[in-house]
Amino acid sequence: MEDIVVRAVSRLIVPFIQLYGLYVIFHGHLSPGGGFAGGAIVASSMILYGISFNLEAGSRKLSHDLSSLLESGGALWYLLVGLIGILLGSNFLANKIAGVPLGTPGQLLSSGIIFLLAMGIGAKVASTMVTLFYSLSGGEDSDGNRT
């Protein structure tokens, strides 16, 4: 798209969309939202950038290699946080039962490991959606090469 108004508005609002997505991820245990919803919001900002400018400019902001790293890292983070319960002598993803401190209700760090899980889910969802967008739009093949 070559519209200067769309590009200017996109350049202006993309950081605010990403900030809101991070807010949704980090406050998902206190209000509606969480890792999936926040990750989708962050991904939509990167997709907006790719549509407003062009696919090549968008893939320079979040390359296929970085997206693959975030996808794998998000899943690995989820697994490692889940192992906290096992290391504390309880079940996988155990929270209160394993003795993880839950903090003060209503505070940002008041959910034990749920806050940490949301970060991994958010990274995984955002990177997967961006990868799907570029793959389906004809921007990249399965190896991350431009088509």
CNS distance restraints for C-alpha pairs under 8 A (distance, minus, plus):
assign (resid   1 and name CA) (resid  51 and name CA) 7.01 0.50 0.50
assign (resid   1 and name CA) (resid  52 and name CA) 5.82 0.50 0.50
assign (resid   1 and name CA) (resid  53 and name CA) 6.19 0.50 0.50
assign (resid   1 and name CA) (resid  54 and name CA) 6.83 0.50 0.50
assign (resid   2 and name CA) (resid   7 and name CA) 7.83 0.50 0.50
assign (resid   2 and name CA) (resid  52 and name CA) 7.83 0.50 0.50
assign (resid   2 and name CA) (resid  53 and name CA) 7.28 0.50 0.50
assign (resid   3 and name CA) (resid   7 and name CA) 6.37 0.50 0.50
assign (resid   4 and name CA) (resid   8 and name CA) 6.05 0.50 0.50
assign (resid   5 and name CA) (resid   9 and name CA) 6.09 0.50 0.50
assign (resid   6 and name CA) (resid  10 and name CA) 5.91 0.50 0.50
assign (resid   6 and name CA) (resid  52 and name CA) 6.32 0.50 0.50
assign (resid   7 and name CA) (resid  11 and name CA) 5.98 0.50 0.50
assign (resid   7 and name CA) (resid  52 and name CA) 5.52 0.50 0.50
assign (resid   7 and name CA) (resid  53 and name CA) 6.37 0.50 0.50
assign (resid   8 and name CA) (resid  12 and name CA) 6.23 0.50 0.50
assign (resid   9 and name CA) (resid  13 and name CA) 6.14 0.50 0.50
assign (resid  10 and name CA) (resid  14 and name CA) 5.73 0.50 0.50
assign (resid  10 and name CA) (resid  48 and name CA) 7.07 0.50 0.50
assign (resid  10 and name CA) (resid  49 and name CA) 6.45 0.50 0.50
assign (resid  10 and name CA) (resid  52 and name CA) 6.73 0.50 0.50
assign (resid  11 and name CA) (resid  15 and name CA) 7.74 0.50 0.50
assign (resid  11 and name CA) (resid  49 and name CA) 7.44 0.50 0.50
assign (resid  12 and name CA) (resid  16 and name CA) 7.83 0.50 0.50
assign (resid  13 and name CA) (resid  17 and name CA) 6.21 0.50 0.50
assign (resid  14 and name CA) (resid  18 and name CA) 6.22 0.50 0.50
assign (resid  14 and name CA) (resid  45 and name CA) 5.40 0.50 0.50
assign (resid  14 and name CA) (resid  46 and name CA) 7.55 0.50 0.50
assign (resid  14 and name CA) (resid  48 and name CA) 7.65 0.50 0.50
assign (resid  14 and name CA) (resid  49 and name CA) 7.15 0.50 0.50
assign (resid  15 and name CA) (resid  19 and name CA) 6.10 0.50 0.50
assign (resid  15 and name CA) (resid  45 and name CA) 7.93 0.50 0.50
assign (resid  16 and name CA) (resid  20 and name CA) 6.11 0.50 0.50
assign (resid  17 and name CA) (resid  21 and name CA) 6.16 0.50 0.50
assign (resid  17 and name CA) (resid  41 and name CA) 6.92 0.50 0.50
assign (resid  17 and name CA) (resid  42 and name CA) 6.71 0.50 0.50
assign (resid  17 and name CA) (resid  45 and name CA) 5.99 0.50 0.50
assign (resid  18 and name CA) (resid  22 and name CA) 6.26 0.50 0.50
assign (resid  18 and name CA) (resid  41 and name CA) 6.96 0.50 0.50
assign (resid  18 and name CA) (resid  42 and name CA) 4.88 0.50 0.50
assign (resid  18 and name CA) (resid  45 and name CA) 6.28 0.50 0.50
assign (resid  19 and name CA) (resid  23 and name CA) 6.22 0.50 0.50
assign (resid  20 and name CA) (resid  24 and name CA) 6.23 0.50 0.50
assign (resid  20 and name CA) (resid  38 and name CA) 7.79 0.50 0.50
assign (resid  20 and name CA) (resid  41 and name CA) 7.67 0.50 0.50
assign (resid  20 and name CA) (resid  42 and name CA) 8.00 0.50 0.50
assign (resid  21 and name CA) (resid  25 and name CA) 6.27 0.50 0.50
assign (resid  21 and name CA) (resid  37 and name CA) 7.72 0.50 0.50
assign (resid  21 and name CA) (resid  38 and name CA) 4.36 0.50 0.50
assign (resid  21 and name CA) (resid  39 and name CA) 6.50 0.50 0.50
assign (resid  21 and name CA) (resid  40 and name CA) 7.67 0.50 0.50
assign (resid  21 and name CA) (resid  41 and name CA) 4.99 0.50 0.50
assign (resid  21 and name CA) (resid  42 and name CA) 5.06 0.50 0.50
assign (resid  22 and name CA) (resid  26 and name CA) 6.10 0.50 0.50
assign (resid  22 and name CA) (resid  38 and name CA) 6.12 0.50 0.50
assign (resid  22 and name CA) (resid  39 and name CA) 7.83 0.50 0.50
assign (resid  22 and name CA) (resid  42 and name CA) 7.29 0.50 0.50
assign (resid  23 and name CA) (resid  27 and name CA) 5.94 0.50 0.50
assign (resid  23 and name CA) (resid  38 and name CA) 7.43 0.50 0.50
assign (resid  24 and name CA) (resid  28 and name CA) 5.61 0.50 0.50
assign (resid  24 and name CA) (resid  32 and name CA) 7.91 0.50 0.50
assign (resid  24 and name CA) (resid  33 and name CA) 5.44 0.50 0.50
assign (resid  24 and name CA) (resid  34 and name CA) 5.71 0.50 0.50
assign (resid  24 and name CA) (resid  35 and name CA) 7.48 0.50 0.50
assign (resid  24 and name CA) (resid  37 and name CA) 7.05 0.50 0.50
assign (resid  24 and name CA) (resid  38 and name CA) 4.89 0.50 0.50
assign (resid  25 and name CA) (resid  33 and name CA) 6.70 0.50 0.50
assign (resid  25 and name CA) (resid  34 and name CA) 4.50 0.50 0.50
assign (resid  25 and name CA) (resid  35 and name CA) 4.76 0.50 0.50
assign (resid  25 and name CA) (resid  36 and name CA) 7.67 0.50 0.50
assign (resid  25 and name CA) (resid  37 and name CA) 7.24 0.50 0.50
assign (resid  25 and name CA) (resid  38 and name CA) 4.68 0.50 0.50
assign (resid  25 and name CA) (resid  39 and name CA) 7.06 0.50 0.50
assign (resid  25 and name CA) (resid 118 and name CA) 6.02 0.50 0.50
assign (resid  25 and name CA) (resid 119 and name CA) 6.49 0.50 0.50
assign (resid  25 and name CA) (resid 122 and name CA) 6.37 0.50 0.50
assign (resid  26 and name CA) (resid  34 and name CA) 6.92 0.50 0.50
assign (resid  26 and name CA) (resid  35 and name CA) 7.82 0.50 0.50
assign (resid  26 and name CA) (resid 108 and name CA) 7.62 0.50 0.50
assign (resid  26 and name CA) (resid 115 and name CA) 6.54 0.50 0.50
assign (resid  26 and name CA) (resid 118 and name CA) 7.04 0.50 0.50
assign (resid  26 and name CA) (resid 119 and name CA) 7.14 0.50 0.50
assign (resid  27 and name CA) (resid  31 and name CA) 6.23 0.50 0.50
assign (resid  27 and name CA) (resid  33 and name CA) 7.31 0.50 0.50
assign (resid  27 and name CA) (resid  34 and name CA) 6.71 0.50 0.50
assign (resid  27 and name CA) (resid 108 and name CA) 6.69 0.50 0.50
assign (resid  27 and name CA) (resid 115 and name CA) 7.94 0.50 0.50
assign (resid  28 and name CA) (resid  32 and name CA) 5.81 0.50 0.50
assign (resid  28 and name CA) (resid  33 and name CA) 4.48 0.50 0.50
assign (resid  28 and name CA) (resid  34 and name CA) 3.61 0.50 0.50
assign (resid  28 and name CA) (resid  35 and name CA) 6.97 0.50 0.50
assign (resid  28 and name CA) (resid 115 and name CA) 7.81 0.50 0.50
assign (resid  28 and name CA) (resid 118 and name CA) 7.45 0.50 0.50
assign (resid  29 and name CA) (resid  33 and name CA) 7.59 0.50 0.50
assign (resid  29 and name CA) (resid  34 and name CA) 6.58 0.50 0.50
assign (resid  29 and name CA) (resid 111 and name CA) 6.87 0.50 0.50
assign (resid  29 and name CA) (resid 114 and name CA) 7.12 0.50 0.50
assign (resid  29 and name CA) (resid 115 and name CA) 6.93 0.50 0.50
assign (resid  30 and name CA) (resid 106 and name CA) 6.43 0.50 0.50
assign (resid  30 and name CA) (resid 107 and name CA) 7.93 0.50 0.50
assign (resid  30 and name CA) (resid 108 and name CA) 7.56 0.50 0.50
assign (resid  33 and name CA) (resid  37 and name CA) 5.38 0.50 0.50
assign (resid  33 and name CA) (resid  38 and name CA) 6.56 0.50 0.50
assign (resid  34 and name CA) (resid  38 and name CA) 5.84 0.50 0.50
assign (resid  34 and name CA) (resid 118 and name CA) 5.88 0.50 0.50
assign (resid  34 and name CA) (resid 122 and name CA) 7.62 0.50 0.50
assign (resid  35 and name CA) (resid  39 and name CA) 5.74 0.50 0.50
assign (resid  35 and name CA) (resid 117 and name CA) 7.67 0.50 0.50
assign (resid  35 and name CA) (resid 118 and name CA) 4.22 0.50 0.50
assign (resid  35 and name CA) (resid 119 and name CA) 6.11 0.50 0.50
assign (resid  35 and name CA) (resid 120 and name CA) 7.33 0.50 0.50
assign (resid  35 and name CA) (resid 121 and name CA) 4.84 0.50 0.50
assign (resid  35 and name CA) (resid 122 and name CA) 4.08 0.50 0.50
assign (resid  35 and name CA) (resid 123 and name CA) 7.84 0.50 0.50
assign (resid  35 and name CA) (resid 125 and name CA) 7.66 0.50 0.50
assign (resid  36 and name CA) (resid  40 and name CA) 6.15 0.50 0.50
assign (resid  36 and name CA) (resid 118 and name CA) 7.71 0.50 0.50
assign (resid  36 and name CA) (resid 121 and name CA) 6.14 0.50 0.50
assign (resid  36 and name CA) (resid 122 and name CA) 5.57 0.50 0.50
assign (resid  36 and name CA) (resid 125 and name CA) 6.05 0.50 0.50
assign (resid  37 and name CA) (resid  41 and name CA) 6.33 0.50 0.50
assign (resid  37 and name CA) (resid 122 and name CA) 7.68 0.50 0.50
assign (resid  38 and name CA) (resid  42 and name CA) 6.24 0.50 0.50
assign (resid  38 and name CA) (resid 122 and name CA) 6.02 0.50 0.50
assign (resid  39 and name CA) (resid  43 and name CA) 6.06 0.50 0.50
assign (resid  39 and name CA) (resid 121 and name CA) 7.31 0.50 0.50
assign (resid  39 and name CA) (resid 122 and name CA) 4.10 0.50 0.50
assign (resid  39 and name CA) (resid 123 and name CA) 6.24 0.50 0.50
assign (resid  39 and name CA) (resid 124 and name CA) 7.45 0.50 0.50
assign (resid  39 and name CA) (resid 125 and name CA) 5.10 0.50 0.50
assign (resid  39 and name CA) (resid 126 and name CA) 4.36 0.50 0.50
assign (resid  40 and name CA) (resid  44 and name CA) 6.05 0.50 0.50
assign (resid  40 and name CA) (resid 122 and name CA) 7.69 0.50 0.50
assign (resid  40 and name CA) (resid 125 and name CA) 6.35 0.50 0.50
assign (resid  40 and name CA) (resid 126 and name CA) 5.57 0.50 0.50
assign (resid  40 and name CA) (resid 129 and name CA) 7.19 0.50 0.50
assign (resid  41 and name CA) (resid  45 and name CA) 6.53 0.50 0.50
assign (resid  41 and name CA) (resid 126 and name CA) 7.72 0.50 0.50
assign (resid  42 and name CA) (resid  46 and name CA) 6.75 0.50 0.50
assign (resid  42 and name CA) (resid 126 and name CA) 6.01 0.50 0.50
assign (resid  43 and name CA) (resid  47 and name CA) 6.17 0.50 0.50
assign (resid  43 and name CA) (resid 125 and name CA) 7.77 0.50 0.50
assign (resid  43 and name CA) (resid 126 and name CA) 4.54 0.50 0.50
assign (resid  43 and name CA) (resid 127 and name CA) 6.88 0.50 0.50
assign (resid  43 and name CA) (resid 129 and name CA) 6.08 0.50 0.50
assign (resid  43 and name CA) (resid 130 and name CA) 5.76 0.50 0.50
assign (resid  44 and name CA) (resid  48 and name CA) 5.97 0.50 0.50
assign (resid  44 and name CA) (resid 130 and name CA) 7.93 0.50 0.50
assign (resid  45 and name CA) (resid  49 and name CA) 6.26 0.50 0.50
assign (resid  46 and name CA) (resid  50 and name CA) 6.24 0.50 0.50
assign (resid  46 and name CA) (resid  58 and name CA) 6.97 0.50 0.50
assign (resid  46 and name CA) (resid  62 and name CA) 7.98 0.50 0.50
assign (resid  46 and name CA) (resid 130 and name CA) 6.98 0.50 0.50
assign (resid  47 and name CA) (resid  51 and name CA) 6.14 0.50 0.50
assign (resid  47 and name CA) (resid  58 and name CA) 7.55 0.50 0.50
assign (resid  47 and name CA) (resid 130 and name CA) 6.49 0.50 0.50
assign (resid  47 and name CA) (resid 133 and name CA) 7.14 0.50 0.50
assign (resid  48 and name CA) (resid  52 and name CA) 5.94 0.50 0.50
assign (resid  49 and name CA) (resid  53 and name CA) 6.07 0.50 0.50
assign (resid  49 and name CA) (resid  54 and name CA) 7.74 0.50 0.50
assign (resid  49 and name CA) (resid  58 and name CA) 6.00 0.50 0.50
assign (resid  50 and name CA) (resid  54 and name CA) 5.13 0.50 0.50
assign (resid  50 and name CA) (resid  55 and name CA) 4.93 0.50 0.50
assign (resid  50 and name CA) (resid  56 and name CA) 7.54 0.50 0.50
assign (resid  50 and name CA) (resid  57 and name CA) 6.55 0.50 0.50
assign (resid  50 and name CA) (resid  58 and name CA) 4.18 0.50 0.50
assign (resid  50 and name CA) (resid  59 and name CA) 7.31 0.50 0.50
assign (resid  51 and name CA) (resid  55 and name CA) 6.64 0.50 0.50
assign (resid  51 and name CA) (resid  58 and name CA) 7.86 0.50 0.50
assign (resid  53 and name CA) (resid  57 and name CA) 6.44 0.50 0.50
assign (resid  53 and name CA) (resid  58 and name CA) 7.20 0.50 0.50
assign (resid  54 and name CA) (resid  58 and name CA) 6.28 0.50 0.50
assign (resid  55 and name CA) (resid  59 and name CA) 6.08 0.50 0.50
assign (resid  55 and name CA) (resid 134 and name CA) 7.34 0.50 0.50
assign (resid  55 and name CA) (resid 139 and name CA) 6.15 0.50 0.50
assign (resid  56 and name CA) (resid  60 and name CA) 6.25 0.50 0.50
assign (resid  56 and name CA) (resid 139 and name CA) 7.45 0.50 0.50
assign (resid  57 and name CA) (resid  61 and name CA) 6.66 0.50 0.50
assign (resid  58 and name CA) (resid  62 and name CA) 6.62 0.50 0.50
assign (resid  59 and name CA) (resid  63 and name CA) 4.90 0.50 0.50
assign (resid  59 and name CA) (resid  64 and name CA) 7.07 0.50 0.50
assign (resid  59 and name CA) (resid 134 and name CA) 7.87 0.50 0.50
assign (resid  62 and name CA) (resid  66 and name CA) 6.28 0.50 0.50
assign (resid  62 and name CA) (resid  67 and name CA) 6.40 0.50 0.50
assign (resid  63 and name CA) (resid  67 and name CA) 6.10 0.50 0.50
assign (resid  64 and name CA) (resid  68 and name CA) 6.03 0.50 0.50
assign (resid  64 and name CA) (resid 131 and name CA) 7.05 0.50 0.50
assign (resid  64 and name CA) (resid 144 and name CA) 5.27 0.50 0.50
assign (resid  65 and name CA) (resid  69 and name CA) 6.17 0.50 0.50
assign (resid  65 and name CA) (resid 144 and name CA) 7.32 0.50 0.50
assign (resid  66 and name CA) (resid  70 and name CA) 6.15 0.50 0.50
assign (resid  67 and name CA) (resid  71 and name CA) 6.14 0.50 0.50
assign (resid  67 and name CA) (resid 127 and name CA) 5.10 0.50 0.50
assign (resid  67 and name CA) (resid 128 and name CA) 7.41 0.50 0.50
assign (resid  67 and name CA) (resid 130 and name CA) 7.67 0.50 0.50
assign (resid  67 and name CA) (resid 131 and name CA) 6.77 0.50 0.50
assign (resid  68 and name CA) (resid  72 and name CA) 6.17 0.50 0.50
assign (resid  68 and name CA) (resid 127 and name CA) 7.27 0.50 0.50
assign (resid  69 and name CA) (resid  73 and name CA) 5.75 0.50 0.50
assign (resid  70 and name CA) (resid  74 and name CA) 5.80 0.50 0.50
assign (resid  70 and name CA) (resid 123 and name CA) 5.99 0.50 0.50
assign (resid  70 and name CA) (resid 124 and name CA) 6.24 0.50 0.50
assign (resid  70 and name CA) (resid 127 and name CA) 6.10 0.50 0.50
assign (resid  71 and name CA) (resid  75 and name CA) 6.51 0.50 0.50
assign (resid  71 and name CA) (resid 123 and name CA) 6.68 0.50 0.50
assign (resid  71 and name CA) (resid 124 and name CA) 4.56 0.50 0.50
assign (resid  71 and name CA) (resid 125 and name CA) 7.61 0.50 0.50
assign (resid  71 and name CA) (resid 127 and name CA) 5.69 0.50 0.50
assign (resid  71 and name CA) (resid 128 and name CA) 6.33 0.50 0.50
assign (resid  72 and name CA) (resid  76 and name CA) 6.09 0.50 0.50
assign (resid  72 and name CA) (resid 124 and name CA) 7.36 0.50 0.50
assign (resid  73 and name CA) (resid  77 and name CA) 5.86 0.50 0.50
assign (resid  73 and name CA) (resid 120 and name CA) 7.51 0.50 0.50
assign (resid  73 and name CA) (resid 123 and name CA) 7.88 0.50 0.50
assign (resid  73 and name CA) (resid 124 and name CA) 7.53 0.50 0.50
assign (resid  74 and name CA) (resid  78 and name CA) 6.23 0.50 0.50
assign (resid  74 and name CA) (resid 119 and name CA) 7.71 0.50 0.50
assign (resid  74 and name CA) (resid 120 and name CA) 4.21 0.50 0.50
assign (resid  74 and name CA) (resid 121 and name CA) 6.05 0.50 0.50
assign (resid  74 and name CA) (resid 122 and name CA) 7.61 0.50 0.50
assign (resid  74 and name CA) (resid 123 and name CA) 5.40 0.50 0.50
assign (resid  74 and name CA) (resid 124 and name CA) 4.74 0.50 0.50
assign (resid  75 and name CA) (resid  79 and name CA) 6.30 0.50 0.50
assign (resid  75 and name CA) (resid 120 and name CA) 6.55 0.50 0.50
assign (resid  75 and name CA) (resid 121 and name CA) 7.36 0.50 0.50
assign (resid  75 and name CA) (resid 124 and name CA) 6.55 0.50 0.50
assign (resid  76 and name CA) (resid  80 and name CA) 6.12 0.50 0.50
assign (resid  77 and name CA) (resid  81 and name CA) 6.07 0.50 0.50
assign (resid  77 and name CA) (resid 117 and name CA) 7.60 0.50 0.50
assign (resid  77 and name CA) (resid 120 and name CA) 5.55 0.50 0.50
assign (resid  78 and name CA) (resid  82 and name CA) 6.07 0.50 0.50
assign (resid  78 and name CA) (resid 116 and name CA) 7.99 0.50 0.50
assign (resid  78 and name CA) (resid 117 and name CA) 5.63 0.50 0.50
assign (resid  78 and name CA) (resid 120 and name CA) 5.54 0.50 0.50
assign (resid  78 and name CA) (resid 121 and name CA) 7.14 0.50 0.50
assign (resid  79 and name CA) (resid  83 and name CA) 6.28 0.50 0.50
assign (resid  80 and name CA) (resid  84 and name CA) 6.89 0.50 0.50
assign (resid  81 and name CA) (resid  85 and name CA) 7.98 0.50 0.50
assign (resid  81 and name CA) (resid  93 and name CA) 7.20 0.50 0.50
assign (resid  81 and name CA) (resid 113 and name CA) 7.00 0.50 0.50
assign (resid  81 and name CA) (resid 116 and name CA) 7.07 0.50 0.50
assign (resid  81 and name CA) (resid 117 and name CA) 6.74 0.50 0.50
assign (resid  82 and name CA) (resid  86 and name CA) 7.60 0.50 0.50
assign (resid  82 and name CA) (resid  92 and name CA) 5.28 0.50 0.50
assign (resid  82 and name CA) (resid  93 and name CA) 4.13 0.50 0.50
assign (resid  82 and name CA) (resid  94 and name CA) 7.28 0.50 0.50
assign (resid  83 and name CA) (resid  87 and name CA) 6.15 0.50 0.50
assign (resid  83 and name CA) (resid  92 and name CA) 5.69 0.50 0.50
assign (resid  83 and name CA) (resid  93 and name CA) 6.59 0.50 0.50
assign (resid  84 and name CA) (resid  88 and name CA) 6.18 0.50 0.50
assign (resid  84 and name CA) (resid  92 and name CA) 7.39 0.50 0.50
assign (resid  84 and name CA) (resid  93 and name CA) 7.04 0.50 0.50
assign (resid  84 and name CA) (resid  94 and name CA) 7.62 0.50 0.50
assign (resid  85 and name CA) (resid  89 and name CA) 6.44 0.50 0.50
assign (resid  85 and name CA) (resid  90 and name CA) 5.21 0.50 0.50
assign (resid  85 and name CA) (resid  91 and name CA) 5.41 0.50 0.50
assign (resid  85 and name CA) (resid  92 and name CA) 5.22 0.50 0.50
assign (resid  85 and name CA) (resid  93 and name CA) 5.44 0.50 0.50
assign (resid  85 and name CA) (resid  94 and name CA) 4.62 0.50 0.50
assign (resid  85 and name CA) (resid  95 and name CA) 6.61 0.50 0.50
assign (resid  85 and name CA) (resid  98 and name CA) 5.52 0.50 0.50
assign (resid  86 and name CA) (resid  90 and name CA) 5.01 0.50 0.50
assign (resid  86 and name CA) (resid  91 and name CA) 5.29 0.50 0.50
assign (resid  86 and name CA) (resid  92 and name CA) 5.43 0.50 0.50
assign (resid  86 and name CA) (resid  93 and name CA) 7.75 0.50 0.50
assign (resid  86 and name CA) (resid  94 and name CA) 7.59 0.50 0.50
assign (resid  88 and name CA) (resid  98 and name CA) 5.77 0.50 0.50
assign (resid  88 and name CA) (resid  99 and name CA) 7.45 0.50 0.50
assign (resid  89 and name CA) (resid  98 and name CA) 6.64 0.50 0.50
assign (resid  90 and name CA) (resid  94 and name CA) 6.34 0.50 0.50
assign (resid  90 and name CA) (resid  97 and name CA) 7.05 0.50 0.50
assign (resid  90 and name CA) (resid  98 and name CA) 5.23 0.50 0.50
assign (resid  91 and name CA) (resid  98 and name CA) 7.46 0.50 0.50
assign (resid  93 and name CA) (resid 113 and name CA) 7.97 0.50 0.50
assign (resid  94 and name CA) (resid  98 and name CA) 5.51 0.50 0.50
assign (resid  95 and name CA) (resid  99 and name CA) 6.69 0.50 0.50
assign (resid  95 and name CA) (resid 100 and name CA) 5.48 0.50 0.50
assign (resid  95 and name CA) (resid 112 and name CA) 6.12 0.50 0.50
assign (resid  95 and name CA) (resid 113 and name CA) 6.31 0.50 0.50
assign (resid  96 and name CA) (resid 100 and name CA) 5.43 0.50 0.50
assign (resid  96 and name CA) (resid 101 and name CA) 7.07 0.50 0.50
assign (resid  96 and name CA) (resid 102 and name CA) 6.93 0.50 0.50
assign (resid  96 and name CA) (resid 112 and name CA) 7.35 0.50 0.50
assign (resid 100 and name CA) (resid 112 and name CA) 5.78 0.50 0.50
assign (resid 100 and name CA) (resid 113 and name CA) 7.49 0.50 0.50
assign (resid 101 and name CA) (resid 112 and name CA) 5.78 0.50 0.50
assign (resid 102 and name CA) (resid 109 and name CA) 7.44 0.50 0.50
assign (resid 102 and name CA) (resid 110 and name CA) 5.05 0.50 0.50
assign (resid 102 and name CA) (resid 111 and name CA) 5.04 0.50 0.50
assign (resid 102 and name CA) (resid 112 and name CA) 4.50 0.50 0.50
assign (resid 103 and name CA) (resid 107 and name CA) 7.46 0.50 0.50
assign (resid 103 and name CA) (resid 109 and name CA) 6.18 0.50 0.50
assign (resid 103 and name CA) (resid 110 and name CA) 4.34 0.50 0.50
assign (resid 103 and name CA) (resid 111 and name CA) 6.83 0.50 0.50
assign (resid 103 and name CA) (resid 112 and name CA) 7.19 0.50 0.50
assign (resid 104 and name CA) (resid 109 and name CA) 7.62 0.50 0.50
assign (resid 104 and name CA) (resid 110 and name CA) 5.27 0.50 0.50
assign (resid 105 and name CA) (resid 110 and name CA) 5.32 0.50 0.50
assign (resid 105 and name CA) (resid 111 and name CA) 7.75 0.50 0.50
assign (resid 106 and name CA) (resid 110 and name CA) 6.43 0.50 0.50
assign (resid 109 and name CA) (resid 115 and name CA) 6.94 0.50 0.50
assign (resid 111 and name CA) (resid 115 and name CA) 6.23 0.50 0.50
assign (resid 113 and name CA) (resid 117 and name CA) 6.22 0.50 0.50
assign (resid 114 and name CA) (resid 118 and name CA) 6.20 0.50 0.50
assign (resid 115 and name CA) (resid 119 and name CA) 6.77 0.50 0.50
assign (resid 116 and name CA) (resid 120 and name CA) 6.83 0.50 0.50
assign (resid 117 and name CA) (resid 121 and name CA) 6.24 0.50 0.50
assign (resid 118 and name CA) (resid 122 and name CA) 5.91 0.50 0.50
assign (resid 119 and name CA) (resid 123 and name CA) 6.32 0.50 0.50
assign (resid 120 and name CA) (resid 124 and name CA) 6.19 0.50 0.50
assign (resid 121 and name CA) (resid 125 and name CA) 6.02 0.50 0.50
assign (resid 122 and name CA) (resid 126 and name CA) 6.01 0.50 0.50
assign (resid 123 and name CA) (resid 127 and name CA) 6.09 0.50 0.50
assign (resid 124 and name CA) (resid 128 and name CA) 6.01 0.50 0.50
assign (resid 125 and name CA) (resid 129 and name CA) 6.09 0.50 0.50
assign (resid 126 and name CA) (resid 130 and name CA) 6.29 0.50 0.50
assign (resid 127 and name CA) (resid 131 and name CA) 6.07 0.50 0.50
assign (resid 128 and name CA) (resid 132 and name CA) 6.09 0.50 0.50
assign (resid 129 and name CA) (resid 133 and name CA) 6.12 0.50 0.50
assign (resid 130 and name CA) (resid 134 and name CA) 6.33 0.50 0.50
assign (resid 131 and name CA) (resid 135 and name CA) 6.05 0.50 0.50
assign (resid 132 and name CA) (resid 136 and name CA) 5.89 0.50 0.50
assign (resid 133 and name CA) (resid 137 and name CA) 5.92 0.50 0.50
assign (resid 134 and name CA) (resid 138 and name CA) 6.31 0.50 0.50
assign (resid 134 and name CA) (resid 139 and name CA) 4.91 0.50 0.50
assign (resid 134 and name CA) (resid 140 and name CA) 5.80 0.50 0.50
assign (resid 135 and name CA) (resid 139 and name CA) 5.83 0.50 0.50
assign (resid 135 and name CA) (resid 140 and name CA) 5.05 0.50 0.50
assign (resid 135 and name CA) (resid 141 and name CA) 5.94 0.50 0.50
assign (resid 135 and name CA) (resid 142 and name CA) 7.08 0.50 0.50
assign (resid 138 and name CA) (resid 147 and name CA) 6.43 0.50 0.50
assign (resid 139 and name CA) (resid 146 and name CA) 5.73 0.50 0.50
assign (resid 139 and name CA) (resid 147 and name CA) 5.84 0.50 0.50
assign (resid 140 and name CA) (resid 144 and name CA) 5.19 0.50 0.50
assign (resid 140 and name CA) (resid 145 and name CA) 5.20 0.50 0.50
assign (resid 140 and name CA) (resid 146 and name CA) 4.56 0.50 0.50
assign (resid 140 and name CA) (resid 147 and name CA) 5.51 0.50 0.50
assign (resid 141 and name CA) (resid 145 and name CA) 5.53 0.50 0.50
assign (resid 141 and name CA) (resid 146 and name CA) 6.57 0.50 0.50
assign (resid 141 and name CA) (resid 147 and name CA) 6.40 0.50 0.50
